[in-house]
Amino acid sequence: MIDVARAIDYFHNGYLIPVIHCDLKPSNVLLDAEMVAHVTDFSIAKLMDKDDSIVYTRTLATFGYIAPEYGLEGLVSRMCDVYSFGIMLMETFTRTKPSDEKFTGNSSLKLWIKDSMPHSV
């Protein structure tokens, strides 16, 4: 996951024009022979002006990994990728997908983890 975090940082800060992936999820991360992770599938990525912090767009990302502000309002920012990365971390640690059938109604992976560790930071 460190490789993915470094890639996100590079996309957001390594270019003159920041690149927002908009669809970070486990199936868009591939491992090479040395087990180095590579982020793939930039088909819905957005390029932002250096001065922009938010862009409005049509929502196309994957349910469960999409940031609420992107899914509900079409707002794209660097924080959308950070949110998706956080969901990927939670999935890695819990071995539970955000779209698991046990999450119905108002239940979610985020709430399930919060309820599992009520005294944690």
C-alpha positions, 0 to 999 in steps of 0.5 A: 500500500506504500507504493499506492500512497506514493503513486497518489502523491506523485499524481497529485503533486509530481506534475505541473497539472495534478492528476486525480485518478477518480477510481482507485480500487484494488482491481486498479492496482497491479503487482509486478514480479518484485511485488511493487504495486502500480496504479492502473486504469486512468480512463476517468482520471481528471486533470486539474489546473494548478490553481483549482482545488475542486472540479465539477464532473459527471460521476463514473467511479465504483460504488464503495470506493467513491468519495461522498462529495464525488458521488453525490455532487460530482465534486472532484478533488485530491481528497477523492483519491485520498478517501478511496485509498482509505477505503482500500486500507480498511478493506486490506486490514479487515478483509471485507469489501465495502460492497459486502452483502452484510452492509445493507441499509445505512450500514457500511464498512466505515461504520462496521469498523467504527463499531468494532473498535469504539475505543480506538483513535 
